[in-house]
Amino acid sequence: MAEAALRLDKRYADVKFLKKQFWGDKLIADAKKLLENPKIKEITSRPSRSQ
């Protein structure tokens, strides 16, 4: 599900954005772990479809 969400909106790979959305510390810590996953890193490094 994380892959699908990041394909739709890559802002969720940005910790500053998550903090602005009032994500809590535990959720942000878990998101950081997820974003270290090689498959997730690959998705977030690709240009957006709109680019």
Distance bins in CASP14 RR format, pairs under 12 A and 6 or more apart:
PFRMAT RR
TARGET T0000
AUTHOR 0000-0000-0000
RMODE 2
METHOD distances of the structure
MODEL  1
1 7 0 0 0 0 0 1 0 0 0 0 0
1 8 0 0 0 0 0 1 0 0 0 0 0
1 12 0 0 0 0 0 1 0 0 0 0 0
1 34 0 0 0 0 0 1 0 0 0 0 0
1 40 0 0 0 0 0 1 0 0 0 0 0
2 8 0 0 0 0 0 1 0 0 0 0 0
2 9 0 0 0 0 0 1 0 0 0 0 0
2 10 0 0 0 0 0 1 0 0 0 0 0
2 12 0 0 0 0 1 0 0 0 0 0 0
2 13 0 0 0 0 1 0 0 0 0 0 0
2 30 0 0 0 0 0 1 0 0 0 0 0
2 31 0 0 0 0 1 0 0 0 0 0 0
2 33 0 0 0 0 0 1 0 0 0 0 0
2 34 1 0 1 0 0 0 0 0 0 0 0
2 35 0 0 0 0 1 0 0 0 0 0 0
2 37 0 0 0 0 1 0 0 0 0 0 0
2 39 0 0 0 0 1 0 0 0 0 0 0
2 40 1 0 0 1 0 0 0 0 0 0 0
2 41 0 0 0 0 0 1 0 0 0 0 0
2 43 0 0 0 0 1 0 0 0 0 0 0
2 44 0 0 0 0 0 1 0 0 0 0 0
3 10 0 0 0 0 0 1 0 0 0 0 0
3 12 0 0 0 0 0 1 0 0 0 0 0
3 13 0 0 0 0 0 1 0 0 0 0 0
3 34 0 0 0 0 0 1 0 0 0 0 0
3 35 0 0 0 0 0 1 0 0 0 0 0
3 37 0 0 0 0 1 0 0 0 0 0 0
3 39 1 0 0 1 0 0 0 0 0 0 0
3 40 1 0 0 1 0 0 0 0 0 0 0
3 41 0 0 0 0 0 1 0 0 0 0 0
3 42 0 0 0 0 1 0 0 0 0 0 0
3 43 1 0 1 0 0 0 0 0 0 0 0
3 44 0 0 0 0 0 1 0 0 0 0 0
3 46 0 0 0 0 0 1 0 0 0 0 0
4 12 0 0 0 0 0 1 0 0 0 0 0
4 40 0 0 0 0 0 1 0 0 0 0 0
4 43 0 0 0 0 1 0 0 0 0 0 0
5 11 0 0 0 0 0 1 0 0 0 0 0
5 12 1 0 0 1 0 0 0 0 0 0 0
5 13 0 0 0 0 1 0 0 0 0 0 0
5 31 0 0 0 0 0 1 0 0 0 0 0
5 34 0 0 0 0 0 1 0 0 0 0 0
5 35 0 0 0 0 0 1 0 0 0 0 0
5 40 0 0 0 0 0 1 0 0 0 0 0
5 43 0 0 0 0 1 0 0 0 0 0 0
5 44 0 0 0 0 0 1 0 0 0 0 0
6 12 1 0 0 1 0 0 0 0 0 0 0
6 13 1 0 1 0 0 0 0 0 0 0 0
6 14 0 0 0 0 0 1 0 0 0 0 0
6 17 0 0 0 0 0 1 0 0 0 0 0
6 31 0 0 0 0 0 1 0 0 0 0 0
6 34 0 0 0 0 1 0 0 0 0 0 0
6 35 0 0 0 0 1 0 0 0 0 0 0
6 37 0 0 0 0 0 1 0 0 0 0 0
6 39 0 0 0 0 0 1 0 0 0 0 0
6 40 1 0 0 1 0 0 0 0 0 0 0
6 41 0 0 0 0 0 1 0 0 0 0 0
6 42 0 0 0 0 0 1 0 0 0 0 0
6 43 1 0 1 0 0 0 0 0 0 0 0
6 44 1 0 0 1 0 0 0 0 0 0 0
6 45 0 0 0 0 0 1 0 0 0 0 0
6 46 0 0 0 0 1 0 0 0 0 0 0
6 48 0 0 0 0 0 1 0 0 0 0 0
7 13 0 0 0 0 0 1 0 0 0 0 0
7 39 0 0 0 0 0 1 0 0 0 0 0
7 40 0 0 0 0 0 1 0 0 0 0 0
7 42 0 0 0 0 0 1 0 0 0 0 0
7 43 1 0 0 1 0 0 0 0 0 0 0
7 44 0 0 0 0 1 0 0 0 0 0 0
7 46 0 0 0 0 1 0 0 0 0 0 0
7 47 0 0 0 0 0 1 0 0 0 0 0
7 48 0 0 0 0 1 0 0 0 0 0 0
7 49 0 0 0 0 1 0 0 0 0 0 0
7 50 0 0 0 0 0 1 0 0 0 0 0
8 43 0 0 0 0 0 1 0 0 0 0 0
8 48 0 0 0 0 1 0 0 0 0 0 0
8 49 0 0 0 0 1 0 0 0 0 0 0
8 50 0 0 0 0 0 1 0 0 0 0 0
9 17 0 0 0 0 1 0 0 0 0 0 0
9 18 0 0 0 0 0 1 0 0 0 0 0
9 21 0 0 0 0 0 1 0 0 0 0 0
9 43 0 0 0 0 0 1 0 0 0 0 0
9 44 0 0 0 0 0 1 0 0 0 0 0
9 48 0 0 0 0 1 0 0 0 0 0 0
9 49 0 0 0 0 0 1 0 0 0 0 0
9 50 0 0 0 0 0 1 0 0 0 0 0
10 17 0 0 0 0 1 0 0 0 0 0 0
10 35 0 0 0 0 0 1 0 0 0 0 0
10 40 0 0 0 0 0 1 0 0 0 0 0
10 41 0 0 0 0 0 1 0 0 0 0 0
10 43 0 0 0 0 1 0 0 0 0 0 0
10 44 1 0 1 0 0 0 0 0 0 0 0
10 45 0 0 0 0 1 0 0 0 0 0 0
10 46 0 0 0 0 1 0 0 0 0 0 0
10 47 0 0 0 0 1 0 0 0 0 0 0
10 48 1 0 0 1 0 0 0 0 0 0 0
10 49 0 0 0 0 0 1 0 0 0 0 0
10 50 0 0 0 0 0 1 0 0 0 0 0
10 51 0 0 0 0 0 1 0 0 0 0 0
11 17 1 0 1 0 0 0 0 0 0 0 0
11 18 0 0 0 0 1 0 0 0 0 0 0
11 19 0 0 0 0 0 1 0 0 0 0 0
11 20 0 0 0 0 1 0 0 0 0 0 0
11 21 0 0 0 0 1 0 0 0 0 0 0
11 23 0 0 0 0 0 1 0 0 0 0 0
11 31 0 0 0 0 0 1 0 0 0 0 0
11 44 0 0 0 0 0 1 0 0 0 0 0
11 48 0 0 0 0 0 1 0 0 0 0 0
12 18 1 0 0 1 0 0 0 0 0 0 0
12 19 0 0 0 0 0 1 0 0 0 0 0
12 20 0 0 0 0 0 1 0 0 0 0 0
12 21 0 0 0 0 1 0 0 0 0 0 0
12 23 0 0 0 0 1 0 0 0 0 0 0
12 27 0 0 0 0 0 1 0 0 0 0 0
12 28 0 0 0 0 0 1 0 0 0 0 0
12 31 1 0 0 1 0 0 0 0 0 0 0
12 32 0 0 0 0 0 1 0 0 0 0 0
12 34 0 0 0 0 1 0 0 0 0 0 0
12 35 0 0 0 0 1 0 0 0 0 0 0
12 40 0 0 0 0 0 1 0 0 0 0 0
12 43 0 0 0 0 0 1 0 0 0 0 0
12 44 0 0 0 0 1 0 0 0 0 0 0
13 28 0 0 0 0 0 1 0 0 0 0 0
13 31 0 0 0 0 1 0 0 0 0 0 0
13 32 0 0 0 0 0 1 0 0 0 0 0
13 34 0 0 0 0 1 0 0 0 0 0 0
13 35 1 0 1 0 0 0 0 0 0 0 0
13 36 0 0 0 0 0 1 0 0 0 0 0
13 37 0 0 0 0 0 1 0 0 0 0 0
13 40 1 0 0 1 0 0 0 0 0 0 0
13 41 0 0 0 0 1 0 0 0 0 0 0
13 42 0 0 0 0 0 1 0 0 0 0 0
13 43 0 0 0 0 1 0 0 0 0 0 0
13 44 1 0 1 0 0 0 0 0 0 0 0
13 45 0 0 0 0 1 0 0 0 0 0 0
13 46 0 0 0 0 0 1 0 0 0 0 0
13 48 0 0 0 0 0 1 0 0 0 0 0
14 20 0 0 0 0 1 0 0 0 0 0 0
14 21 0 0 0 0 0 1 0 0 0 0 0
14 23 0 0 0 0 0 1 0 0 0 0 0
14 28 0 0 0 0 0 1 0 0 0 0 0
14 31 0 0 0 0 1 0 0 0 0 0 0
14 32 0 0 0 0 0 1 0 0 0 0 0
14 35 0 0 0 0 1 0 0 0 0 0 0
14 44 0 0 0 0 1 0 0 0 0 0 0
15 21 0 0 0 0 0 1 0 0 0 0 0
15 23 0 0 0 0 1 0 0 0 0 0 0
15 24 0 0 0 0 0 1 0 0 0 0 0
15 25 0 0 0 0 0 1 0 0 0 0 0
15 27 0 0 0 0 0 1 0 0 0 0 0
15 28 1 0 0 1 0 0 0 0 0 0 0
15 29 0 0 0 0 1 0 0 0 0 0 0
15 30 0 0 0 0 0 1 0 0 0 0 0
15 31 1 0 0 1 0 0 0 0 0 0 0
15 32 1 0 0 1 0 0 0 0 0 0 0
15 33 0 0 0 0 0 1 0 0 0 0 0
15 34 0 0 0 0 0 1 0 0 0 0 0
15 35 0 0 0 0 1 0 0 0 0 0 0
15 44 0 0 0 0 0 1 0 0 0 0 0
16 23 0 0 0 0 0 1 0 0 0 0 0
16 28 0 0 0 0 0 1 0 0 0 0 0
16 31 0 0 0 0 0 1 0 0 0 0 0
17 23 0 0 0 0 1 0 0 0 0 0 0
17 28 0 0 0 0 0 1 0 0 0 0 0
17 31 0 0 0 0 0 1 0 0 0 0 0
17 35 0 0 0 0 0 1 0 0 0 0 0
18 24 0 0 0 0 1 0 0 0 0 0 0
18 25 0 0 0 0 0 1 0 0 0 0 0
18 26 0 0 0 0 0 1 0 0 0 0 0
18 27 1 0 0 1 0 0 0 0 0 0 0
18 28 1 0 1 0 0 0 0 0 0 0 0
18 29 0 0 0 0 0 1 0 0 0 0 0
18 30 0 0 0 0 0 1 0 0 0 0 0
18 31 1 0 0 1 0 0 0 0 0 0 0
18 32 0 0 0 0 1 0 0 0 0 0 0
18 34 0 0 0 0 0 1 0 0 0 0 0
18 35 0 0 0 0 0 1 0 0 0 0 0
19 25 0 0 0 0 1 0 0 0 0 0 0
19 27 0 0 0 0 0 1 0 0 0 0 0
19 28 1 0 0 1 0 0 0 0 0 0 0
19 29 0 0 0 0 0 1 0 0 0 0 0
19 31 0 0 0 0 0 1 0 0 0 0 0
19 32 0 0 0 0 0 1 0 0 0 0 0
20 28 0 0 0 0 0 1 0 0 0 0 0
21 27 0 0 0 0 1 0 0 0 0 0 0
21 28 0 0 0 0 1 0 0 0 0 0 0
21 31 0 0 0 0 0 1 0 0 0 0 0
22 28 0 0 0 0 0 1 0 0 0 0 0
23 29 0 0 0 0 1 0 0 0 0 0 0
23 30 0 0 0 0 1 0 0 0 0 0 0
23 31 1 0 0 1 0 0 0 0 0 0 0
23 32 0 0 0 0 0 1 0 0 0 0 0
24 30 0 0 0 0 1 0 0 0 0 0 0
24 31 0 0 0 0 1 0 0 0 0 0 0
24 32 0 0 0 0 0 1 0 0 0 0 0
25 31 0 0 0 0 0 1 0 0 0 0 0
25 32 0 0 0 0 0 1 0 0 0 0 0
26 32 0 0 0 0 0 1 0 0 0 0 0
26 33 0 0 0 0 0 1 0 0 0 0 0
27 33 0 0 0 0 0 1 0 0 0 0 0
27 34 0 0 0 0 0 1 0 0 0 0 0
28 34 0 0 0 0 0 1 0 0 0 0 0
28 35 0 0 0 0 0 1 0 0 0 0 0
29 35 0 0 0 0 0 1 0 0 0 0 0
29 36 0 0 0 0 0 1 0 0 0 0 0
30 36 0 0 0 0 0 1 0 0 0 0 0
30 37 0 0 0 0 0 1 0 0 0 0 0
31 37 0 0 0 0 0 1 0 0 0 0 0
31 40 0 0 0 0 1 0 0 0 0 0 0
31 44 0 0 0 0 0 1 0 0 0 0 0
32 40 0 0 0 0 0 1 0 0 0 0 0
32 41 0 0 0 0 0 1 0 0 0 0 0
33 40 0 0 0 0 1 0 0 0 0 0 0
34 40 1 0 1 0 0 0 0 0 0 0 0
34 41 0 0 0 0 0 1 0 0 0 0 0
34 43 0 0 0 0 0 1 0 0 0 0 0
34 44 0 0 0 0 0 1 0 0 0 0 0
35 41 1 0 0 1 0 0 0 0 0 0 0
35 42 0 0 0 0 0 1 0 0 0 0 0
35 43 0 0 0 0 1 0 0 0 0 0 0
35 44 1 0 0 1 0 0 0 0 0 0 0
35 45 0 0 0 0 0 1 0 0 0 0 0
36 42 0 0 0 0 0 1 0 0 0 0 0
36 44 0 0 0 0 0 1 0 0 0 0 0
37 43 0 0 0 0 1 0 0 0 0 0 0
37 44 0 0 0 0 1 0 0 0 0 0 0
38 44 0 0 0 0 0 1 0 0 0 0 0
38 45 0 0 0 0 0 1 0 0 0 0 0
39 45 0 0 0 0 0 1 0 0 0 0 0
39 46 0 0 0 0 0 1 0 0 0 0 0
40 46 0 0 0 0 0 1 0 0 0 0 0
43 49 0 0 0 0 0 1 0 0 0 0 0
END
